[in-house]
């Protein structure tokens, strides 16, 4: 899943450590999310969105299957 976490963190002039403390996670978790190696839980995604006063959709972009693949499965 792609995300804009680093962009919003920079916009708010916030370090990874500061964001981690506010979200009650480790700095390593923030690093992993920003690098796309870890997808946050729904609860953490809501926390992060609330910190930046954004929606989850503003922060995270789902890269799931294409519409064609999905419609083929339904047939």
mmJSON file of the N, C-alpha and C atoms, coordinates in Angstrom:
{"data_MODEL":{"atom_site":{
"group_PDB":["ATOM","ATOM","ATOM","ATOM","ATOM","ATOM","ATOM","ATOM","ATOM","ATOM","ATOM","ATOM","ATOM","ATOM","ATOM","ATOM","ATOM","ATOM","ATOM","ATOM","ATOM","ATOM","ATOM","ATOM","ATOM","ATOM","ATOM","ATOM","ATOM","ATOM","ATOM","ATOM","ATOM","ATOM","ATOM","ATOM","ATOM","ATOM","ATOM","ATOM","ATOM","ATOM","ATOM","ATOM","ATOM","ATOM","ATOM","ATOM","ATOM","ATOM","ATOM","ATOM","ATOM","ATOM","ATOM","ATOM","ATOM","ATOM","ATOM","ATOM","ATOM","ATOM","ATOM","ATOM","ATOM","ATOM","ATOM","ATOM","ATOM","ATOM","ATOM","ATOM","ATOM","ATOM","ATOM","ATOM","ATOM","ATOM","ATOM","ATOM","ATOM","ATOM","ATOM","ATOM","ATOM","ATOM","ATOM","ATOM","ATOM","ATOM","ATOM","ATOM","ATOM","ATOM","ATOM","ATOM","ATOM","ATOM","ATOM","ATOM","ATOM","ATOM","ATOM","ATOM","ATOM","ATOM","ATOM","ATOM","ATOM","ATOM","ATOM","ATOM","ATOM","ATOM","ATOM","ATOM","ATOM","ATOM","ATOM","ATOM","ATOM","ATOM","ATOM","ATOM","ATOM","ATOM","ATOM","ATOM","ATOM","ATOM","ATOM","ATOM","ATOM","ATOM","ATOM","ATOM","ATOM","ATOM","ATOM","ATOM","ATOM","ATOM","ATOM","ATOM","ATOM","ATOM","ATOM","ATOM","ATOM","ATOM","ATOM","ATOM","ATOM","ATOM","ATOM","ATOM","ATOM","ATOM","ATOM","ATOM","ATOM","ATOM","ATOM","ATOM","ATOM","ATOM","ATOM","ATOM","ATOM","ATOM","ATOM","ATOM","ATOM","ATOM","ATOM","ATOM","ATOM","ATOM","ATOM","ATOM","ATOM","ATOM","ATOM","ATOM","ATOM","ATOM","ATOM","ATOM","ATOM","ATOM","ATOM","ATOM","ATOM","ATOM","ATOM","ATOM","ATOM","ATOM","ATOM","ATOM","ATOM","ATOM","ATOM","ATOM","ATOM","ATOM","ATOM","ATOM","ATOM","ATOM","ATOM","ATOM","ATOM","ATOM","ATOM","ATOM","ATOM","ATOM","ATOM","ATOM","ATOM","ATOM","ATOM","ATOM","ATOM"],
"id":[1,2,3,4,5,6,7,8,9,10,11,12,13,14,15,16,17,18,19,20,21,22,23,24,25,26,27,28,29,30,31,32,33,34,35,36,37,38,39,40,41,42,43,44,45,46,47,48,49,50,51,52,53,54,55,56,57,58,59,60,61,62,63,64,65,66,67,68,69,70,71,72,73,74,75,76,77,78,79,80,81,82,83,84,85,86,87,88,89,90,91,92,93,94,95,96,97,98,99,100,101,102,103,104,105,106,107,108,109,110,111,112,113,114,115,116,117,118,119,120,121,122,123,124,125,126,127,128,129,130,131,132,133,134,135,136,137,138,139,140,141,142,143,144,145,146,147,148,149,150,151,152,153,154,155,156,157,158,159,160,161,162,163,164,165,166,167,168,169,170,171,172,173,174,175,176,177,178,179,180,181,182,183,184,185,186,187,188,189,190,191,192,193,194,195,196,197,198,199,200,201,202,203,204,205,206,207,208,209,210,211,212,213,214,215,216,217,218,219,220,221,222,223,224,225],
"type_symbol":["N","C","C","N","C","C","N","C","C","N","C","C","N","C","C","N","C","C","N","C","C","N","C","C","N","C","C","N","C","C","N","C","C","N","C","C","N","C","C","N","C","C","N","C","C","N","C","C","N","C","C","N","C","C","N","C","C","N","C","C","N","C","C","N","C","C","N","C","C","N","C","C","N","C","C","N","C","C","N","C","C","N","C","C","N","C","C","N","C","C","N","C","C","N","C","C","N","C","C","N","C","C","N","C","C","N","C","C","N","C","C","N","C","C","N","C","C","N","C","C","N","C","C","N","C","C","N","C","C","N","C","C","N","C","C","N","C","C","N","C","C","N","C","C","N","C","C","N","C","C","N","C","C","N","C","C","N","C","C","N","C","C","N","C","C","N","C","C","N","C","C","N","C","C","N","C","C","N","C","C","N","C","C","N","C","C","N","C","C","N","C","C","N","C","C","N","C","C","N","C","C","N","C","C","N","C","C","N","C","C","N","C","C","N","C","C","N","C","C","N","C","C","N","C","C"],
"label_atom_id":["N","CA","C","N","CA","C","N","CA","C","N","CA","C","N","CA","C","N","CA","C","N","CA","C","N","CA","C","N","CA","C","N","CA","C","N","CA","C","N","CA","C","N","CA","C","N","CA","C","N","CA","C","N","CA","C","N","CA","C","N","CA","C","N","CA","C","N","CA","C","N","CA","C","N","CA","C","N","CA","C","N","CA","C","N","CA","C","N","CA","C","N","CA","C","N","CA","C","N","CA","C","N","CA","C","N","CA","C","N","CA","C","N","CA","C","N","CA","C","N","CA","C","N","CA","C","N","CA","C","N","CA","C","N","CA","C","N","CA","C","N","CA","C","N","CA","C","N","CA","C","N","CA","C","N","CA","C","N","CA","C","N","CA","C","N","CA","C","N","CA","C","N","CA","C","N","CA","C","N","CA","C","N","CA","C","N","CA","C","N","CA","C","N","CA","C","N","CA","C","N","CA","C","N","CA","C","N","CA","C","N","CA","C","N","CA","C","N","CA","C","N","CA","C","N","CA","C","N","CA","C","N","CA","C","N","CA","C","N","CA","C","N","CA","C","N","CA","C","N","CA","C","N","CA","C","N","CA","C","N","CA","C"],
"label_alt_id":[null,null,null,null,null,null,null,null,null,null,null,null,null,null,null,null,null,null,null,null,null,null,null,null,null,null,null,null,null,null,null,null,null,null,null,null,null,null,null,null,null,null,null,null,null,null,null,null,null,null,null,null,null,null,null,null,null,null,null,null,null,null,null,null,null,null,null,null,null,null,null,null,null,null,null,null,null,null,null,null,null,null,null,null,null,null,null,null,null,null,null,null,null,null,null,null,null,null,null,null,null,null,null,null,null,null,null,null,null,null,null,null,null,null,null,null,null,null,null,null,null,null,null,null,null,null,null,null,null,null,null,null,null,null,null,null,null,null,null,null,null,null,null,null,null,null,null,null,null,null,null,null,null,null,null,null,null,null,null,null,null,null,null,null,null,null,null,null,null,null,null,null,null,null,null,null,null,null,null,null,null,null,null,null,null,null,null,null,null,null,null,null,null,null,null,null,null,null,null,null,null,null,null,null,null,null,null,null,null,null,null,null,null,null,null,null,null,null,null,null,null,null,null,null,null],
"label_comp_id":["UNK","UNK","UNK","UNK","UNK","UNK","UNK","UNK","UNK","UNK","UNK","UNK","UNK","UNK","UNK","UNK","UNK","UNK","UNK","UNK","UNK","UNK","UNK","UNK","UNK","UNK","UNK","UNK","UNK","UNK","UNK","UNK","UNK","UNK","UNK","UNK","UNK","UNK","UNK","UNK","UNK","UNK","UNK","UNK","UNK","UNK","UNK","UNK","UNK","UNK","UNK","UNK","UNK","UNK","UNK","UNK","UNK","UNK","UNK","UNK","UNK","UNK","UNK","UNK","UNK","UNK","UNK","UNK","UNK","UNK","UNK","UNK","UNK","UNK","UNK","UNK","UNK","UNK","UNK","UNK","UNK","UNK","UNK","UNK","UNK","UNK","UNK","UNK","UNK","UNK","UNK","UNK","UNK","UNK","UNK","UNK","UNK","UNK","UNK","UNK","UNK","UNK","UNK","UNK","UNK","UNK","UNK","UNK","UNK","UNK","UNK","UNK","UNK","UNK","UNK","UNK","UNK","UNK","UNK","UNK","UNK","UNK","UNK","UNK","UNK","UNK","UNK","UNK","UNK","UNK","UNK","UNK","UNK","UNK","UNK","UNK","UNK","UNK","UNK","UNK","UNK","UNK","UNK","UNK","UNK","UNK","UNK","UNK","UNK","UNK","UNK","UNK","UNK","UNK","UNK","UNK","UNK","UNK","UNK","UNK","UNK","UNK","UNK","UNK","UNK","UNK","UNK","UNK","UNK","UNK","UNK","UNK","UNK","UNK","UNK","UNK","UNK","UNK","UNK","UNK","UNK","UNK","UNK","UNK","UNK","UNK","UNK","UNK","UNK","UNK","UNK","UNK","UNK","UNK","UNK","UNK","UNK","UNK","UNK","UNK","UNK","UNK","UNK","UNK","UNK","UNK","UNK","UNK","UNK","UNK","UNK","UNK","UNK","UNK","UNK","UNK","UNK","UNK","UNK","UNK","UNK","UNK","UNK","UNK","UNK"],
"label_asym_id":["A","A","A","A","A","A","A","A","A","A","A","A","A","A","A","A","A","A","A","A","A","A","A","A","A","A","A","A","A","A","A","A","A","A","A","A","A","A","A","A","A","A","A","A","A","A","A","A","A","A","A","A","A","A","A","A","A","A","A","A","A","A","A","A","A","A","A","A","A","A","A","A","A","A","A","A","A","A","A","A","A","A","A","A","A","A","A","A","A","A","A","A","A","A","A","A","A","A","A","A","A","A","A","A","A","A","A","A","A","A","A","A","A","A","A","A","A","A","A","A","A","A","A","A","A","A","A","A","A","A","A","A","A","A","A","A","A","A","A","A","A","A","A","A","A","A","A","A","A","A","A","A","A","A","A","A","A","A","A","A","A","A","A","A","A","A","A","A","A","A","A","A","A","A","A","A","A","A","A","A","A","A","A","A","A","A","A","A","A","A","A","A","A","A","A","A","A","A","A","A","A","A","A","A","A","A","A","A","A","A","A","A","A","A","A","A","A","A","A","A","A","A","A","A","A"],
"label_entity_id":["1","1","1","1","1","1","1","1","1","1","1","1","1","1","1","1","1","1","1","1","1","1","1","1","1","1","1","1","1","1","1","1","1","1","1","1","1","1","1","1","1","1","1","1","1","1","1","1","1","1","1","1","1","1","1","1","1","1","1","1","1","1","1","1","1","1","1","1","1","1","1","1","1","1","1","1","1","1","1","1","1","1","1","1","1","1","1","1","1","1","1","1","1","1","1","1","1","1","1","1","1","1","1","1","1","1","1","1","1","1","1","1","1","1","1","1","1","1","1","1","1","1","1","1","1","1","1","1","1","1","1","1","1","1","1","1","1","1","1","1","1","1","1","1","1","1","1","1","1","1","1","1","1","1","1","1","1","1","1","1","1","1","1","1","1","1","1","1","1","1","1","1","1","1","1","1","1","1","1","1","1","1","1","1","1","1","1","1","1","1","1","1","1","1","1","1","1","1","1","1","1","1","1","1","1","1","1","1","1","1","1","1","1","1","1","1","1","1","1","1","1","1","1","1","1"],
"label_seq_id":[1,1,1,2,2,2,3,3,3,4,4,4,5,5,5,6,6,6,7,7,7,8,8,8,9,9,9,10,10,10,11,11,11,12,12,12,13,13,13,14,14,14,15,15,15,16,16,16,17,17,17,18,18,18,19,19,19,20,20,20,21,21,21,22,22,22,23,23,23,24,24,24,25,25,25,26,26,26,27,27,27,28,28,28,29,29,29,30,30,30,31,31,31,32,32,32,33,33,33,34,34,34,35,35,35,36,36,36,37,37,37,38,38,38,39,39,39,40,40,40,41,41,41,42,42,42,43,43,43,44,44,44,45,45,45,46,46,46,47,47,47,48,48,48,49,49,49,50,50,50,51,51,51,52,52,52,53,53,53,54,54,54,55,55,55,56,56,56,57,57,57,58,58,58,59,59,59,60,60,60,61,61,61,62,62,62,63,63,63,64,64,64,65,65,65,66,66,66,67,67,67,68,68,68,69,69,69,70,70,70,71,71,71,72,72,72,73,73,73,74,74,74,75,75,75],
"pdbx_PDB_ins_code":[null,null,null,null,null,null,null,null,null,null,null,null,null,null,null,null,null,null,null,null,null,null,null,null,null,null,null,null,null,null,null,null,null,null,null,null,null,null,null,null,null,null,null,null,null,null,null,null,null,null,null,null,null,null,null,null,null,null,null,null,null,null,null,null,null,null,null,null,null,null,null,null,null,null,null,null,null,null,null,null,null,null,null,null,null,null,null,null,null,null,null,null,null,null,null,null,null,null,null,null,null,null,null,null,null,null,null,null,null,null,null,null,null,null,null,null,null,null,null,null,null,null,null,null,null,null,null,null,null,null,null,null,null,null,null,null,null,null,null,null,null,null,null,null,null,null,null,null,null,null,null,null,null,null,null,null,null,null,null,null,null,null,null,null,null,null,null,null,null,null,null,null,null,null,null,null,null,null,null,null,null,null,null,null,null,null,null,null,null,null,null,null,null,null,null,null,null,null,null,null,null,null,null,null,null,null,null,null,null,null,null,null,null,null,null,null,null,null,null,null,null,null,null,null,null],
"Cartn_x":[0.85,0.0,0.898,0.627,1.373,0.818,1.661,1.191,1.879,1.274,1.809,2.252,2.548,2.886,4.095,5.133,6.348,6.063,5.218,4.864,4.133,3.136,2.391,3.262,4.124,5.019,5.933,6.456,7.322,6.547,5.311,4.463,4.236,4.09,3.866,5.173,6.306,7.634,7.814,7.474,7.477,8.51,9.276,10.237,9.517,10.199,9.625,9.407,10.33,10.222,9.001,8.777,7.616,6.318,6.252,5.043,4.817,5.877,5.77,5.216,5.704,5.214,3.737,3.35,1.942,1.031,1.538,0.73,0.884,1.751,2.003,2.534,3.501,4.187,5.684,6.478,7.915,8.297,9.452,9.967,10.165,10.569,10.767,9.461,8.345,7.047,6.791,7.067,6.876,7.809,9.058,10.025,9.509,9.016,8.535,7.301,6.393,5.199,5.613,6.463,6.896,7.602,8.352,9.094,8.211,6.968,6.047,6.291,7.054,7.331,6.297,5.47,4.494,3.208,2.093,0.783,0.214,-0.173,-0.663,-2.017,-2.298,-3.628,-4.633,-5.882,-6.921,-6.899,-6.712,-6.653,-5.506,-4.324,-3.177,-3.4,-4.0,-4.297,-5.219,-6.23,-7.119,-6.361,-5.47,-4.674,-3.836,-3.16,-2.296,-3.109,-4.248,-5.11,-5.573,-5.921,-6.384,-5.27,-4.048,-2.908,-2.751,-2.935,-2.773,-4.085,-5.156,-6.478,-6.849,-6.605,-6.87,-7.696,-8.16,-8.841,-7.808,-8.192,-7.304,-6.968,-7.957,-7.744,-6.742,-6.638,-5.637,-4.228,-4.08,-2.759,-2.367,-3.335,-3.021,-3.776,-3.068,-3.665,-3.573,-4.706,-4.755,-4.314,-3.435,-2.925,-3.399,-4.655,-5.21,-5.332,-6.08,-6.249,-6.979,-6.802,-7.445,-8.924,-9.683,-11.126,-11.378,-10.567,-10.724,-10.583,-9.555,-9.335,-10.497,-11.006,-12.124,-13.393,-13.674,-14.886,-14.786,-13.589,-13.403,-13.744,-13.412,-13.688,-15.167,-15.941,-17.376,-18.133,-17.548,-18.243,-18.25],
"Cartn_y":[-1.171,0.0,1.237,2.139,3.394,4.326,5.26,6.211,7.56,8.562,9.929,10.375,9.428,9.73,10.662,10.362,11.181,12.611,12.772,14.1,14.903,14.295,15.01,15.276,14.336,14.524,15.721,15.828,16.954,18.269,18.222,19.416,19.96,19.055,19.446,19.617,19.527,19.689,18.779,17.508,16.532,15.441,15.067,13.978,12.637,11.592,10.249,9.917,10.335,10.08,10.784,12.035,12.78,12.129,11.74,11.082,9.758,9.016,7.731,7.911,8.895,9.154,9.52,10.39,10.803,9.643,8.737,7.592,6.395,6.527,5.481,4.189,4.377,3.25,3.548,2.609,2.844,3.635,4.247,4.962,3.985,2.768,1.744,1.458,1.505,1.299,2.399,3.639,4.769,4.622,4.263,4.057,2.987,1.884,0.775,1.15,1.909,2.355,3.285,4.258,5.211,4.519,3.451,2.724,1.738,1.575,0.651,-0.808,-1.057,-2.43,-2.958,-2.063,-2.445,-1.669,-2.366,-1.722,-1.624,-0.43,-0.262,-0.936,-1.246,-1.746,-0.626,-0.978,0.028,1.046,0.571,1.466,2.469,1.99,2.879,3.842,3.371,4.249,5.391,5.083,6.12,7.104,6.596,7.471,8.434,7.892,8.723,9.776,9.379,10.334,11.441,11.074,12.057,13.035,12.541,13.4,14.509,14.163,15.139,15.801,15.456,15.997,15.717,14.482,14.025,12.752,12.306,11.012,9.923,8.709,7.577,7.571,7.895,7.921,8.992,10.071,11.1,10.558,9.684,9.165,7.897,7.021,5.7,5.432,4.838,4.491,2.983,2.34,0.891,0.53,-0.437,-0.882,-2.296,-2.552,-3.894,-4.28,-5.33,-5.845,-4.85,-5.007,-4.111,-4.439,-3.531,-3.732,-4.896,-5.055,-6.136,-7.489,-7.637,-8.904,-9.216,-8.193,-8.377,-8.795,-8.153,-8.481,-9.853,-10.272,-11.602,-12.691,-12.441,-13.415,-13.566,-12.506,-12.529,-13.294,-13.507,-14.174,-15.667],
"Cartn_z":[0.0,0.0,0.0,-0.915,-0.945,0.121,0.551,1.545,1.366,1.957,1.923,3.316,4.157,5.543,5.643,4.885,4.938,4.489,3.466,2.959,4.04,4.656,5.696,6.922,7.256,8.402,8.141,6.931,6.572,6.565,6.06,6.03,7.438,8.393,9.78,10.544,9.812,10.413,11.635,11.448,12.528,12.231,13.229,13.051,13.15,12.712,12.843,14.313,15.154,16.596,17.186,16.81,17.313,16.871,15.606,15.116,15.829,16.023,16.713,18.131,18.83,20.196,20.192,19.262,19.19,18.819,17.969,17.542,18.476,19.457,20.454,19.815,18.913,18.287,18.322,17.842,17.8,16.549,16.6,15.428,14.28,14.595,13.568,12.818,13.513,12.862,11.838,12.213,11.291,10.09,10.342,9.26,8.297,8.823,7.995,7.187,7.794,7.062,5.925,6.234,5.205,4.045,4.344,3.314,2.556,3.011,2.351,2.705,3.759,4.185,5.185,5.69,6.709,6.476,6.458,6.367,7.777,8.19,9.558,9.765,11.008,11.35,11.096,11.039,10.833,11.976,13.195,14.352,14.217,13.814,13.65,12.489,11.413,10.272,10.707,11.521,12.039,12.929,13.788,14.656,13.831,12.814,11.983,11.238,10.718,10.018,10.964,12.176,13.159,13.537,13.664,14.003,12.969,11.695,10.62,10.208,10.904,10.582,9.123,8.7,7.34,7.402,6.247,6.189,5.933,6.183,5.886,4.404,3.577,2.127,1.707,2.489,2.2,2.422,3.411,3.775,3.038,2.775,2.232,0.933,-0.04,-1.322,-1.51,-1.657,-1.838,-3.241,-3.361,-4.66,-4.956,-4.72,-4.906,-6.357,-6.561,-7.915,-8.797,-10.074,-11.022,-11.135,-11.651,-11.825,-12.769,-13.797,-14.769,-14.087,-13.261,-12.565,-11.641,-10.98,-10.071,-10.814,-11.946,-12.695,-13.348,-13.738,-14.307,-13.297,-12.04,-10.989,-10.743,-10.953,-10.707,-11.779,-12.931,-14.032,-13.89],
"occupancy":[1.0,1.0,1.0,1.0,1.0,1.0,1.0,1.0,1.0,1.0,1.0,1.0,1.0,1.0,1.0,1.0,1.0,1.0,1.0,1.0,1.0,1.0,1.0,1.0,1.0,1.0,1.0,1.0,1.0,1.0,1.0,1.0,1.0,1.0,1.0,1.0,1.0,1.0,1.0,1.0,1.0,1.0,1.0,1.0,1.0,1.0,1.0,1.0,1.0,1.0,1.0,1.0,1.0,1.0,1.0,1.0,1.0,1.0,1.0,1.0,1.0,1.0,1.0,1.0,1.0,1.0,1.0,1.0,1.0,1.0,1.0,1.0,1.0,1.0,1.0,1.0,1.0,1.0,1.0,1.0,1.0,1.0,1.0,1.0,1.0,1.0,1.0,1.0,1.0,1.0,1.0,1.0,1.0,1.0,1.0,1.0,1.0,1.0,1.0,1.0,1.0,1.0,1.0,1.0,1.0,1.0,1.0,1.0,1.0,1.0,1.0,1.0,1.0,1.0,1.0,1.0,1.0,1.0,1.0,1.0,1.0,1.0,1.0,1.0,1.0,1.0,1.0,1.0,1.0,1.0,1.0,1.0,1.0,1.0,1.0,1.0,1.0,1.0,1.0,1.0,1.0,1.0,1.0,1.0,1.0,1.0,1.0,1.0,1.0,1.0,1.0,1.0,1.0,1.0,1.0,1.0,1.0,1.0,1.0,1.0,1.0,1.0,1.0,1.0,1.0,1.0,1.0,1.0,1.0,1.0,1.0,1.0,1.0,1.0,1.0,1.0,1.0,1.0,1.0,1.0,1.0,1.0,1.0,1.0,1.0,1.0,1.0,1.0,1.0,1.0,1.0,1.0,1.0,1.0,1.0,1.0,1.0,1.0,1.0,1.0,1.0,1.0,1.0,1.0,1.0,1.0,1.0,1.0,1.0,1.0,1.0,1.0,1.0,1.0,1.0,1.0,1.0,1.0,1.0,1.0,1.0,1.0,1.0,1.0,1.0],
"B_iso_or_equiv":[0.0,0.0,0.0,0.0,0.0,0.0,0.0,0.0,0.0,0.0,0.0,0.0,0.0,0.0,0.0,0.0,0.0,0.0,0.0,0.0,0.0,0.0,0.0,0.0,0.0,0.0,0.0,0.0,0.0,0.0,0.0,0.0,0.0,0.0,0.0,0.0,0.0,0.0,0.0,0.0,0.0,0.0,0.0,0.0,0.0,0.0,0.0,0.0,0.0,0.0,0.0,0.0,0.0,0.0,0.0,0.0,0.0,0.0,0.0,0.0,0.0,0.0,0.0,0.0,0.0,0.0,0.0,0.0,0.0,0.0,0.0,0.0,0.0,0.0,0.0,0.0,0.0,0.0,0.0,0.0,0.0,0.0,0.0,0.0,0.0,0.0,0.0,0.0,0.0,0.0,0.0,0.0,0.0,0.0,0.0,0.0,0.0,0.0,0.0,0.0,0.0,0.0,0.0,0.0,0.0,0.0,0.0,0.0,0.0,0.0,0.0,0.0,0.0,0.0,0.0,0.0,0.0,0.0,0.0,0.0,0.0,0.0,0.0,0.0,0.0,0.0,0.0,0.0,0.0,0.0,0.0,0.0,0.0,0.0,0.0,0.0,0.0,0.0,0.0,0.0,0.0,0.0,0.0,0.0,0.0,0.0,0.0,0.0,0.0,0.0,0.0,0.0,0.0,0.0,0.0,0.0,0.0,0.0,0.0,0.0,0.0,0.0,0.0,0.0,0.0,0.0,0.0,0.0,0.0,0.0,0.0,0.0,0.0,0.0,0.0,0.0,0.0,0.0,0.0,0.0,0.0,0.0,0.0,0.0,0.0,0.0,0.0,0.0,0.0,0.0,0.0,0.0,0.0,0.0,0.0,0.0,0.0,0.0,0.0,0.0,0.0,0.0,0.0,0.0,0.0,0.0,0.0,0.0,0.0,0.0,0.0,0.0,0.0,0.0,0.0,0.0,0.0,0.0,0.0,0.0,0.0,0.0,0.0,0.0,0.0],
"pdbx_formal_charge":[null,null,null,null,null,null,null,null,null,null,null,null,null,null,null,null,null,null,null,null,null,null,null,null,null,null,null,null,null,null,null,null,null,null,null,null,null,null,null,null,null,null,null,null,null,null,null,null,null,null,null,null,null,null,null,null,null,null,null,null,null,null,null,null,null,null,null,null,null,null,null,null,null,null,null,null,null,null,null,null,null,null,null,null,null,null,null,null,null,null,null,null,null,null,null,null,null,null,null,null,null,null,null,null,null,null,null,null,null,null,null,null,null,null,null,null,null,null,null,null,null,null,null,null,null,null,null,null,null,null,null,null,null,null,null,null,null,null,null,null,null,null,null,null,null,null,null,null,null,null,null,null,null,null,null,null,null,null,null,null,null,null,null,null,null,null,null,null,null,null,null,null,null,null,null,null,null,null,null,null,null,null,null,null,null,null,null,null,null,null,null,null,null,null,null,null,null,null,null,null,null,null,null,null,null,null,null,null,null,null,null,null,null,null,null,null,null,null,null,null,null,null,null,null,null],
"auth_seq_id":[1,1,1,2,2,2,3,3,3,4,4,4,5,5,5,6,6,6,7,7,7,8,8,8,9,9,9,10,10,10,11,11,11,12,12,12,13,13,13,14,14,14,15,15,15,16,16,16,17,17,17,18,18,18,19,19,19,20,20,20,21,21,21,22,22,22,23,23,23,24,24,24,25,25,25,26,26,26,27,27,27,28,28,28,29,29,29,30,30,30,31,31,31,32,32,32,33,33,33,34,34,34,35,35,35,36,36,36,37,37,37,38,38,38,39,39,39,40,40,40,41,41,41,42,42,42,43,43,43,44,44,44,45,45,45,46,46,46,47,47,47,48,48,48,49,49,49,50,50,50,51,51,51,52,52,52,53,53,53,54,54,54,55,55,55,56,56,56,57,57,57,58,58,58,59,59,59,60,60,60,61,61,61,62,62,62,63,63,63,64,64,64,65,65,65,66,66,66,67,67,67,68,68,68,69,69,69,70,70,70,71,71,71,72,72,72,73,73,73,74,74,74,75,75,75],
"auth_comp_id":["UNK","UNK","UNK","UNK","UNK","UNK","UNK","UNK","UNK","UNK","UNK","UNK","UNK","UNK","UNK","UNK","UNK","UNK","UNK","UNK","UNK","UNK","UNK","UNK","UNK","UNK","UNK","UNK","UNK","UNK","UNK","UNK","UNK","UNK","UNK","UNK","UNK","UNK","UNK","UNK","UNK","UNK","UNK","UNK","UNK","UNK","UNK","UNK","UNK","UNK","UNK","UNK","UNK","UNK","UNK","UNK","UNK","UNK","UNK","UNK","UNK","UNK","UNK","UNK","UNK","UNK","UNK","UNK","UNK","UNK","UNK","UNK","UNK","UNK","UNK","UNK","UNK","UNK","UNK","UNK","UNK","UNK","UNK","UNK","UNK","UNK","UNK","UNK","UNK","UNK","UNK","UNK","UNK","UNK","UNK","UNK","UNK","UNK","UNK","UNK","UNK","UNK","UNK","UNK","UNK","UNK","UNK","UNK","UNK","UNK","UNK","UNK","UNK","UNK","UNK","UNK","UNK","UNK","UNK","UNK","UNK","UNK","UNK","UNK","UNK","UNK","UNK","UNK","UNK","UNK","UNK","UNK","UNK","UNK","UNK","UNK","UNK","UNK","UNK","UNK","UNK","UNK","UNK","UNK","UNK","UNK","UNK","UNK","UNK","UNK","UNK","UNK","UNK","UNK","UNK","UNK","UNK","UNK","UNK","UNK","UNK","UNK","UNK","UNK","UNK","UNK","UNK","UNK","UNK","UNK","UNK","UNK","UNK","UNK","UNK","UNK","UNK","UNK","UNK","UNK","UNK","UNK","UNK","UNK","UNK","UNK","UNK","UNK","UNK","UNK","UNK","UNK","UNK","UNK","UNK","UNK","UNK","UNK","UNK","UNK","UNK","UNK","UNK","UNK","UNK","UNK","UNK","UNK","UNK","UNK","UNK","UNK","UNK","UNK","UNK","UNK","UNK","UNK","UNK","UNK","UNK","UNK","UNK","UNK","UNK"],
"auth_asym_id":["A","A","A","A","A","A","A","A","A","A","A","A","A","A","A","A","A","A","A","A","A","A","A","A","A","A","A","A","A","A","A","A","A","A","A","A","A","A","A","A","A","A","A","A","A","A","A","A","A","A","A","A","A","A","A","A","A","A","A","A","A","A","A","A","A","A","A","A","A","A","A","A","A","A","A","A","A","A","A","A","A","A","A","A","A","A","A","A","A","A","A","A","A","A","A","A","A","A","A","A","A","A","A","A","A","A","A","A","A","A","A","A","A","A","A","A","A","A","A","A","A","A","A","A","A","A","A","A","A","A","A","A","A","A","A","A","A","A","A","A","A","A","A","A","A","A","A","A","A","A","A","A","A","A","A","A","A","A","A","A","A","A","A","A","A","A","A","A","A","A","A","A","A","A","A","A","A","A","A","A","A","A","A","A","A","A","A","A","A","A","A","A","A","A","A","A","A","A","A","A","A","A","A","A","A","A","A","A","A","A","A","A","A","A","A","A","A","A","A","A","A","A","A","A","A"],
"auth_atom_id":["N","CA","C","N","CA","C","N","CA","C","N","CA","C","N","CA","C","N","CA","C","N","CA","C","N","CA","C","N","CA","C","N","CA","C","N","CA","C","N","CA","C","N","CA","C","N","CA","C","N","CA","C","N","CA","C","N","CA","C","N","CA","C","N","CA","C","N","CA","C","N","CA","C","N","CA","C","N","CA","C","N","CA","C","N","CA","C","N","CA","C","N","CA","C","N","CA","C","N","CA","C","N","CA","C","N","CA","C","N","CA","C","N","CA","C","N","CA","C","N","CA","C","N","CA","C","N","CA","C","N","CA","C","N","CA","C","N","CA","C","N","CA","C","N","CA","C","N","CA","C","N","CA","C","N","CA","C","N","CA","C","N","CA","C","N","CA","C","N","CA","C","N","CA","C","N","CA","C","N","CA","C","N","CA","C","N","CA","C","N","CA","C","N","CA","C","N","CA","C","N","CA","C","N","CA","C","N","CA","C","N","CA","C","N","CA","C","N","CA","C","N","CA","C","N","CA","C","N","CA","C","N","CA","C","N","CA","C","N","CA","C","N","CA","C","N","CA","C","N","CA","C","N","CA","C","N","CA","C","N","CA","C"],
"pdbx_PDB_model_num":[1,1,1,1,1,1,1,1,1,1,1,1,1,1,1,1,1,1,1,1,1,1,1,1,1,1,1,1,1,1,1,1,1,1,1,1,1,1,1,1,1,1,1,1,1,1,1,1,1,1,1,1,1,1,1,1,1,1,1,1,1,1,1,1,1,1,1,1,1,1,1,1,1,1,1,1,1,1,1,1,1,1,1,1,1,1,1,1,1,1,1,1,1,1,1,1,1,1,1,1,1,1,1,1,1,1,1,1,1,1,1,1,1,1,1,1,1,1,1,1,1,1,1,1,1,1,1,1,1,1,1,1,1,1,1,1,1,1,1,1,1,1,1,1,1,1,1,1,1,1,1,1,1,1,1,1,1,1,1,1,1,1,1,1,1,1,1,1,1,1,1,1,1,1,1,1,1,1,1,1,1,1,1,1,1,1,1,1,1,1,1,1,1,1,1,1,1,1,1,1,1,1,1,1,1,1,1,1,1,1,1,1,1,1,1,1,1,1,1,1,1,1,1,1,1]
}}}
